[in-house]
Amino acid sequence: MSEMVVEQDQQELLPRRLRLVEAVAITFSSVGCVAGVYSLFGFSFTTAGPAMIWGWIAVSVVALFMCLCWAELASHMPLAGSLYHWARAVAGPSVGWWVGWMYLLSLILIVAGWFFIIPTTLGPLLGIEFTPLQSSLVVFAAIAFAATVNGLGIELLGKLATVGTVLELIVGLALTGWLFFASDHQPASTFFNLGAAENLSQWWPLLFGGGIFVAVWVLFAFEFAGAVGEETKDPHRAAPRGVMLALVGTLIVGTATLVVFILAVPDNNTIASSSTPIPDIFNAWLPGWVAKVYLILLLWIEILGTNAFFAAVSRQLFGMARAGQLPMSRVLSKTKNGRPYVAVAVVAIIALVPLIFSQQMSVLATGSTACAFATYFVVLLAVLIGRLRGWPRTRAPFSLGKAGIPVNVIAVAGTLGILVLMLWPNDNANPFFGGLRVAYWLLGGIIVSGLLVFLLGRRKLIAASAAEDGLLEFETREASDKSPTA
């Protein structure tokens, strides 16, 4: 490859302005551990009882193996539009395009569901119950705010996310620690309480049909560290560290929070039937103002978390547009002062579309998460096949080495298991919407729209992706140069 191509590819990269701590904070905030636990604790607790904790443990193991794969991929290719580039590099342009399309639309659906957490926190804080219209207006304002912050640049978001991470640690550890010592908590045997089920045969369907969902909703999106890795200093080392550090932080905070909340439940039946289970648990053992402080901090965390998630979605859109893989790619890939401002504006507009069809956060969360895991499964399977064919042929600063294939196999199996659970026809995790299950609507819509775009513009899309070879080659060589064994 000529030096001219290398220089051109370097110019196409977004400026590297983030420090490692800021990249980790953005990833950790976008995962939204405390916010996710708050929003879906009642759903999973009601479905599977205190024994829901075992679902968290099982998904944590799957997330670990997934993140090891993401970390290695991010070390090789820390680029905006992460999953698209990774799938393309190991399986070719057609697979890459489909992965990118599925992932992009899944993220857009998820970001709408993410924003719906905000009114569920703001309502109890203000002591009112929002109507569907009022909730939509709150979501609209939050999306507008996220677009504004993202439009001002990744540096501002990195600083805000760092503050948000500190606050999340305070909420996740300090307040829940106080709750643990203040409560007349239940014995450890409560973790084997099956809730409404009388035996294990009745409980397994409840766990997989809803009890596990709080874990599935929280323990994903760690690949975002690869997406913002392009804008991070020393990206080939920082991106994989970002993936793993965000995972470790989430597992510590999430596990501690769930354990304390379950132990502090004053009465299982009361909390299972409550519309505000977390505030009720706090109010049962601590002064009334503590729950208010928790909600205030939680609201701030949610605002920053949605902003971080919004950033990752806009980078996915920008990354695919830069590679010429979307309609109107030239417009969508425009930047100003290193900021993908058009992608930010378009994500804001598109994220409002789901509000027209559904104003239920649970409906968006279940279906869109299933779509995301469908994408994960395709990527991990493609990477596994790539490994069997000799990938990676060069080393990067983070490498799984000989452990790559067994780690990848476990990640594929675990992701497939979660995907099957998300697509299973049950009324808890995959409810009916308009005569069809939510996940089928959303996944089917993504596939049908993808077929239209891909078939109509296949030749142009494949030809445009060829121009990306130089960028991937440059990133691969840079990763190899930074590898300890280089």
Secondary structure per residue as TSV (DSSP state, phi and psi in degrees):
chain	resnum	aa	ss	phi	psi
A	1	M	-	360.0	135.7
A	2	S	-	-74.0	158.2
A	3	E	H	-62.5	-30.3
A	4	M	H	-61.4	-40.8
A	5	V	H	-67.5	-41.8
A	6	V	H	-59.4	-46.3
A	7	E	H	-62.2	-40.3
A	8	Q	H	-64.0	-42.6
A	9	D	H	-66.4	-37.8
A	10	Q	H	-63.5	-38.1
A	11	Q	H	-66.9	-27.6
A	12	E	H	-74.4	-20.6
A	13	L	S	-69.8	145.3
A	14	L	-	-70.7	148.0
A	15	P	-	-58.0	141.2
A	16	R	-	-91.8	95.5
A	17	R	-	-114.8	-14.7
A	18	L	B	-87.7	143.7
A	19	R	-	-86.6	164.8
A	20	L	H	-56.7	-45.3
A	21	V	H	-61.3	-34.4
A	22	E	H	-73.4	-38.5
A	23	A	H	-64.7	-41.2
A	24	V	H	-63.2	-42.5
A	25	A	H	-63.3	-40.6
A	26	I	H	-63.4	-44.4
A	27	T	H	-65.2	-46.8
A	28	F	H	-61.5	-42.1
A	29	S	H	-66.4	-40.2
A	30	S	H	-66.0	-31.2
A	31	V	H	-66.0	-39.7
A	32	G	T	65.0	56.0
A	33	C	H	-57.9	-59.1
A	34	V	H	-64.0	-40.9
A	35	A	H	-64.5	-40.9
A	36	G	H	-65.5	-42.4
A	37	V	H	-62.6	-42.9
A	38	Y	H	-61.1	-44.6
A	39	S	H	-73.6	-29.6
A	40	L	H	-121.5	7.0
A	41	F	H	-59.5	-48.6
A	42	G	H	-61.0	-39.9
A	43	F	H	-61.8	-49.3
A	44	S	H	-72.5	-37.6
A	45	F	H	-65.3	-43.5
A	46	T	H	-62.5	-38.0
A	47	T	H	-74.7	-48.3
A	48	A	H	-118.8	-0.5
A	49	G	-	75.0	-173.4
A	50	P	G	-57.1	-25.6
A	51	A	G	-69.5	0.3
A	52	M	G	-56.0	-21.8
A	53	I	H	-58.8	-28.4
A	54	W	H	-71.9	-26.2
A	55	G	H	-66.9	-39.1
A	56	W	H	-61.8	-43.7
A	57	I	H	-63.9	-43.6
A	58	A	H	-63.5	-44.5
A	59	V	H	-69.4	-31.3
A	60	S	H	-60.9	-39.9
A	61	V	H	-64.4	-44.7
A	62	V	H	-61.5	-43.8
A	63	A	H	-61.1	-37.3
A	64	L	H	-60.0	-48.2
A	65	F	H	-70.0	-36.0
A	66	M	H	-60.5	-46.2
A	67	C	H	-67.6	-31.3
A	68	L	H	-61.8	-40.1
A	69	C	H	-67.9	-43.7
A	70	W	H	-61.2	-39.8
A	71	A	H	-62.9	-42.4
A	72	E	H	-66.8	-42.6
A	73	L	H	-63.5	-42.4
A	74	A	H	-65.5	-32.0
A	75	S	H	-67.9	-34.7
A	76	H	H	-76.4	-42.2
A	77	M	-	-138.3	77.4
A	78	P	-	-80.8	83.0
A	79	L	-	-128.9	146.8
A	80	A	S	-60.8	137.4
A	81	G	S	82.9	37.3
A	82	S	H	-47.8	-60.2
A	83	L	H	-62.7	-33.2
A	84	Y	H	-60.8	-50.1
A	85	H	H	-63.3	-41.6
A	86	W	H	-64.4	-47.0
A	87	A	H	-65.5	-38.8
A	88	R	H	-64.8	-39.9
A	89	A	H	-66.3	-33.7
A	90	V	H	-100.8	-19.3
A	91	A	H	-131.5	0.5
A	92	G	-	99.8	168.3
A	93	P	H	-65.3	-35.8
A	94	S	H	-67.1	-48.0
A	95	V	H	-63.3	-42.1
A	96	G	H	-57.7	-43.0
A	97	W	H	-64.4	-45.7
A	98	W	H	-63.5	-40.6
A	99	V	H	-61.4	-46.7
A	100	G	H	-61.7	-42.3
A	101	W	H	-65.6	-47.7
A	102	M	H	-62.0	-42.1
A	103	Y	H	-67.6	-43.6
A	104	L	H	-61.0	-49.0
A	105	L	H	-69.3	-33.5
A	106	S	H	-62.6	-44.8
A	107	L	H	-64.0	-38.5
A	108	I	H	-63.6	-39.4
A	109	L	H	-68.0	-41.3
A	110	I	H	-65.8	-39.8
A	111	V	H	-63.2	-33.0
A	112	A	H	-66.1	-43.4
A	113	G	H	-63.7	-37.4
A	114	W	H	-59.2	-46.7
A	115	F	H	-64.7	-24.7
A	116	F	T	-72.2	-11.5
A	117	I	H	-67.5	-32.0
A	118	I	H	-58.7	-50.5
A	119	P	H	-65.4	-25.1
A	120	T	H	-70.8	-18.9
A	121	T	H	-95.2	-41.2
A	122	L	H	-65.2	-37.9
A	123	G	H	-59.1	-56.5
A	124	P	H	-60.4	-33.1
A	125	L	H	-63.7	-40.4
A	126	L	H	-86.6	-7.8
A	127	G	T	76.2	26.8
A	128	I	-	-131.0	161.9
A	129	E	-	-111.3	113.6
A	130	F	-	-67.9	142.3
A	131	T	-	-76.2	162.9
A	132	P	H	-54.0	-39.5
A	133	L	H	-65.5	-43.4
A	134	Q	H	-63.8	-39.8
A	135	S	H	-61.2	-41.5
A	136	S	H	-63.9	-37.2
A	137	L	H	-66.9	-39.1
A	138	V	H	-62.7	-44.3
A	139	V	H	-62.3	-41.9
A	140	F	H	-58.2	-46.3
A	141	A	H	-64.5	-38.8
A	142	A	H	-67.1	-39.9
A	143	I	H	-65.2	-40.5
A	144	A	H	-62.4	-40.0
A	145	F	H	-65.0	-43.2
A	146	A	H	-62.3	-40.7
A	147	A	H	-63.6	-38.2
A	148	T	H	-65.5	-47.7
A	149	V	H	-62.6	-45.2
A	150	N	H	-66.0	-33.5
A	151	G	H	-66.8	-24.4
A	152	L	T	-80.8	-12.0
A	153	G	-	123.4	152.6
A	154	I	H	-67.8	-25.4
A	155	E	H	-63.8	-45.2
A	156	L	H	-62.2	-44.0
A	157	L	H	-62.0	-39.9
A	158	G	H	-60.9	-41.6
A	159	K	H	-67.2	-44.1
A	160	L	H	-65.0	-39.8
A	161	A	H	-65.7	-34.1
A	162	T	H	-63.1	-43.9
A	163	V	H	-61.7	-43.6
A	164	G	H	-61.3	-37.5
A	165	T	H	-65.1	-41.5
A	166	V	H	-60.8	-44.5
A	167	L	H	-64.6	-37.8
A	168	E	H	-65.4	-36.7
A	169	L	H	-65.3	-37.0
A	170	I	I	-63.8	-47.2
A	171	V	I	-65.4	-45.4
A	172	G	I	-71.6	-29.2
A	173	L	I	-113.7	-49.9
A	174	A	I	-68.1	-54.0
A	175	L	I	-68.8	-40.4
A	176	T	H	-69.7	-30.9
A	177	G	H	-63.7	-42.3
A	178	W	H	-61.5	-43.1
A	179	L	H	-60.5	-40.4
A	180	F	H	-61.4	-46.8
A	181	F	H	-76.8	-25.1
A	182	A	H	-84.8	-23.8
A	183	S	S	-86.0	150.5
A	184	D	-	-85.6	72.4
A	185	H	-	-69.8	157.9
A	186	Q	-	-73.7	160.8
A	187	P	-	-71.3	163.8
A	188	A	G	-61.0	-21.8
A	189	S	G	-64.4	-15.4
A	190	T	G	-63.7	-22.5
A	191	F	G	-68.2	-8.6
A	192	F	G	-107.9	8.8
A	193	N	-	-76.4	120.1
A	194	L	-	-88.1	9.4
A	195	G	T	69.1	-128.5
A	196	A	T	-76.0	-14.0
A	197	A	-	-76.7	144.0
A	198	E	S	-91.4	-21.0
A	199	N	S	-155.2	174.9
A	200	L	H	-63.5	-36.3
A	201	S	H	-63.1	-32.2
A	202	Q	H	-80.9	-27.1
A	203	W	H	-80.9	-36.8
A	204	W	H	-54.7	-47.4
A	205	P	H	-62.4	-32.1
A	206	L	H	-71.1	-40.4
A	207	L	I	-62.7	-49.8
A	208	F	I	-75.1	-20.5
A	209	G	I	-89.4	-9.0
A	210	G	I	-173.0	-34.0
A	211	G	I	-63.9	-29.2
A	212	I	T	-85.0	-7.9
A	213	F	H	-70.4	-31.0
A	214	V	H	-60.6	-35.7
A	215	A	H	-71.5	-42.9
A	216	V	H	-63.6	-39.9
A	217	W	H	-67.7	-32.9
A	218	V	H	-88.1	-44.1
A	219	L	S	-90.0	59.5
A	220	F	-	-153.5	177.4
A	221	A	-	80.9	12.7
A	222	F	T	-70.5	-17.8
A	223	E	T	-66.0	-10.3
A	224	F	H	-59.2	-27.3
A	225	A	H	-61.4	-30.0
A	226	G	H	-72.9	-36.7
A	227	A	H	-66.6	-41.7
A	228	V	G	-87.8	-2.8
A	229	G	G	-60.1	-32.2
A	230	E	G	-59.2	-29.0
A	231	E	G	-100.7	14.9
A	232	T	B	-109.1	142.1
A	233	K	S	-66.5	141.3
A	234	D	S	50.7	58.3
A	235	P	H	-63.1	-33.0
A	236	H	H	-68.9	-21.8
A	237	R	H	-98.5	-38.5
A	238	A	H	-69.3	-39.8
A	239	A	H	-61.3	-50.2
A	240	P	H	-65.1	-34.8
A	241	R	H	-64.1	-38.7
A	242	G	H	-60.8	-42.9
A	243	V	H	-59.6	-51.7
A	244	M	H	-73.2	-38.1
A	245	L	H	-67.0	-38.7
A	246	A	H	-64.5	-39.3
A	247	L	H	-63.7	-47.9
A	248	V	H	-60.7	-45.5
A	249	G	H	-60.4	-41.9
A	250	T	H	-66.3	-41.8
A	251	L	H	-65.1	-40.0
A	252	I	H	-66.1	-52.5
A	253	V	H	-67.1	-45.2
A	254	G	H	-65.0	-43.9
A	255	T	H	-64.2	-46.6
A	256	A	H	-60.5	-43.0
A	257	T	H	-64.4	-48.4
A	258	L	H	-62.8	-44.1
A	259	V	H	-60.5	-46.9
A	260	V	H	-66.1	-44.2
A	261	F	H	-60.6	-43.3
A	262	I	H	-65.2	-43.6
A	263	L	H	-66.9	-29.2
A	264	A	T	-90.4	0.0
A	265	V	-	-60.0	118.7
A	266	P	S	-71.4	-35.4
A	267	D	-	-152.5	121.5
A	268	N	H	-59.0	-45.3
A	269	N	H	-65.5	-39.6
A	270	T	H	-65.0	-46.8
A	271	I	H	-68.9	-37.3
A	272	A	H	-64.5	-28.3
A	273	S	T	-97.8	1.3
A	274	S	-	-85.2	144.9
A	275	S	S	-86.0	-12.3
A	276	T	S	-132.0	65.9
A	277	P	H	-63.5	-41.2
A	278	I	H	-67.2	-50.9
A	279	P	H	-56.8	-36.4
A	280	D	H	-64.7	-37.0
A	281	I	H	-66.3	-44.4
A	282	F	H	-61.8	-46.1
A	283	N	H	-65.8	-23.0
A	284	A	H	-70.6	-24.9
A	285	W	H	-126.0	-20.7
A	286	L	S	-123.2	163.3
A	287	P	-	-55.8	151.5
A	288	G	H	-58.1	-30.4
A	289	W	H	-70.6	-20.6
A	290	V	H	-65.2	-42.7
A	291	A	H	-62.5	-36.8
A	292	K	H	-65.3	-44.1
A	293	V	H	-61.3	-42.4
A	294	Y	H	-59.1	-44.6
A	295	L	H	-68.4	-36.8
A	296	I	H	-63.6	-49.4
A	297	L	H	-63.5	-39.9
A	298	L	H	-63.5	-40.3
A	299	L	H	-62.1	-42.3
A	300	W	H	-63.2	-42.5
A	301	I	H	-61.4	-42.2
A	302	E	H	-65.4	-39.5
A	303	I	H	-63.4	-45.0
A	304	L	H	-69.4	-37.1
A	305	G	H	-63.7	-42.3
A	306	T	H	-66.6	-34.2
A	307	N	H	-65.4	-40.8
A	308	A	H	-67.1	-42.7
A	309	F	H	-63.3	-41.0
A	310	F	H	-58.0	-41.2
A	311	A	H	-62.0	-43.0
A	312	A	H	-64.1	-39.5
A	313	V	H	-65.2	-43.4
A	314	S	H	-65.5	-32.0
A	315	R	H	-71.1	-34.1
A	316	Q	H	-64.6	-44.8
A	317	L	H	-62.0	-46.1
A	318	F	H	-63.2	-43.2
A	319	G	H	-61.4	-41.4
A	320	M	H	-71.5	-38.2
A	321	A	H	-66.7	-38.7
A	322	R	H	-60.1	-32.8
A	323	A	T	-86.2	5.1
A	324	G	T	72.4	28.6
A	325	Q	-	-102.4	8.0
A	326	L	S	-131.5	154.1
A	327	P	T	-57.8	141.4
A	328	M	T	59.5	38.1
A	329	S	H	-59.5	-36.8
A	330	R	H	-61.1	-38.8
A	331	V	H	-73.8	-45.8
A	332	L	H	-65.3	-24.5
A	333	S	T	-94.4	7.7
A	334	K	-	-69.1	143.9
A	335	T	-	-129.8	160.9
A	336	K	B	-140.7	118.6
A	337	N	T	56.0	36.6
A	338	G	T	77.7	13.9
A	339	R	B	-114.4	125.7
A	340	P	-	-77.6	71.8
A	341	Y	H	-67.5	-33.7
A	342	V	H	-68.2	-43.7
A	343	A	H	-60.1	-40.1
A	344	V	H	-61.0	-47.1
A	345	A	H	-63.7	-41.7
A	346	V	H	-67.4	-40.8
A	347	V	H	-61.1	-40.4
A	348	A	H	-60.7	-43.1
A	349	I	H	-68.1	-46.5
A	350	I	H	-68.0	-34.2
A	351	A	H	-63.3	-19.8
A	352	L	T	-80.8	-18.8
A	353	V	T	-60.1	-44.1
A	354	P	H	-59.0	-22.3
A	355	L	H	-62.4	-26.4
A	356	I	H	-69.1	-34.3
A	357	F	H	-96.8	-29.5
A	358	S	-	-152.1	137.4
A	359	Q	-	-115.2	23.3
A	360	Q	-	-110.8	118.6
A	361	M	H	-60.8	-39.2
A	362	S	H	-64.3	-36.2
A	363	V	H	-63.9	-47.0
A	364	L	H	-66.1	-40.5
A	365	A	H	-64.2	-46.8
A	366	T	H	-65.8	-52.1
A	367	G	H	-65.4	-44.0
A	368	S	H	-70.3	-33.7
A	369	T	H	-66.4	-38.4
A	370	A	H	-60.0	-41.1
A	371	C	H	-63.9	-40.2
A	372	A	H	-63.2	-43.1
A	373	F	H	-71.1	-27.0
A	374	A	H	-62.7	-41.0
A	375	T	H	-65.7	-44.8
A	376	Y	H	-56.7	-44.6
A	377	F	H	-60.4	-44.7
A	378	V	H	-62.4	-45.0
A	379	V	H	-63.2	-49.8
A	380	L	H	-64.1	-37.6
A	381	L	H	-65.5	-41.9
A	382	A	H	-62.9	-40.5
A	383	V	H	-67.0	-39.3
A	384	L	H	-61.6	-45.6
A	385	I	H	-61.5	-40.2
A	386	G	H	-61.1	-39.6
A	387	R	H	-63.3	-41.8
A	388	L	H	-64.7	-21.2
A	389	R	T	-97.6	4.5
A	390	G	T	113.6	-0.4
A	391	W	-	-78.3	142.3
A	392	P	-	-87.0	144.9
A	393	R	S	-88.7	-13.2
A	394	T	S	-127.6	155.8
A	395	R	-	-93.0	154.7
A	396	A	-	-124.4	169.6
A	397	P	S	-54.5	-34.6
A	398	F	S	-110.9	119.1
A	399	S	-	-138.0	136.0
A	400	L	-	-81.8	-17.5
A	401	G	G	58.6	-133.7
A	402	K	G	-68.7	-18.8
A	403	A	G	-78.2	-6.8
A	404	G	H	-56.8	-47.4
A	405	I	H	-67.7	-50.8
A	406	P	H	-62.1	-38.5
A	407	V	H	-62.0	-44.1
A	408	N	H	-64.3	-40.7
A	409	V	H	-60.9	-44.5
A	410	I	H	-65.4	-39.5
A	411	A	H	-63.8	-41.8
A	412	V	H	-63.7	-46.9
A	413	A	H	-63.7	-44.0
A	414	G	H	-65.7	-41.8
A	415	T	H	-65.6	-40.1
A	416	L	H	-62.5	-41.1
A	417	G	H	-60.7	-44.8
A	418	I	H	-64.5	-41.4
A	419	L	H	-61.2	-42.9
A	420	V	H	-60.6	-42.2
A	421	L	H	-62.7	-40.3
A	422	M	H	-70.2	-29.4
A	423	L	H	-93.5	-8.7
A	424	W	S	-62.8	137.0
A	425	P	-	-75.7	82.6
A	426	N	-	-131.1	157.1
A	427	D	T	-80.9	-9.4
A	428	N	T	-87.6	-61.5
A	429	A	T	-87.4	-19.8
A	430	N	S	-139.7	69.8
A	431	P	-	-73.5	164.7
A	432	F	E	-72.5	145.0
A	433	F	E	-148.5	113.7
A	434	G	T	63.4	34.7
A	435	G	T	87.1	-2.5
A	436	L	E	-139.3	150.6
A	437	R	E	-62.8	142.8
A	438	V	H	-56.2	-49.3
A	439	A	H	-61.8	-33.8
A	440	Y	H	-70.1	-39.1
A	441	W	H	-57.6	-53.3
A	442	L	H	-69.9	-46.9
A	443	L	H	-66.2	-39.9
A	444	G	H	-63.3	-40.8
A	445	G	H	-62.9	-39.6
A	446	I	H	-64.5	-43.7
A	447	I	H	-67.8	-45.0
A	448	V	H	-64.2	-46.4
A	449	S	H	-63.9	-36.6
A	450	G	H	-64.5	-40.2
A	451	L	H	-60.4	-42.9
A	452	L	H	-62.4	-48.3
A	453	V	H	-67.0	-45.0
A	454	F	H	-69.2	-45.6
A	455	L	H	-68.6	-36.8
A	456	L	H	-72.0	-30.3
A	457	G	H	-124.8	26.6
A	458	R	H	-56.7	-50.2
A	459	R	H	-62.0	-42.4
A	460	K	H	-67.1	-39.0
A	461	L	H	-66.0	-44.7
A	462	I	H	-64.4	-41.6
A	463	A	H	-64.3	-41.0
A	464	A	H	-65.6	-35.4
A	465	S	H	-68.9	-22.3
A	466	A	H	-62.2	-29.4
A	467	A	T	-68.2	-15.2
A	468	E	T	-80.9	-14.4
A	469	D	H	-55.8	-38.7
A	470	G	H	-64.4	-39.9
A	471	L	H	-64.5	-45.3
A	472	L	H	-66.5	-38.6
A	473	E	H	-65.0	-40.6
A	474	F	H	-62.9	-45.1
A	475	E	H	-65.0	-40.3
A	476	T	H	-63.8	-42.4
A	477	R	H	-67.1	-39.6
A	478	E	H	-65.1	-40.9
A	479	A	H	-62.0	-43.0
A	480	S	H	-64.1	-38.5
A	481	D	H	-64.7	-30.9
A	482	K	H	-89.3	-6.8
A	483	S	S	-67.7	140.7
A	484	P	T	-58.7	-24.8
A	485	T	T	-95.0	-0.1
A	486	A	-	-66.5	360.0
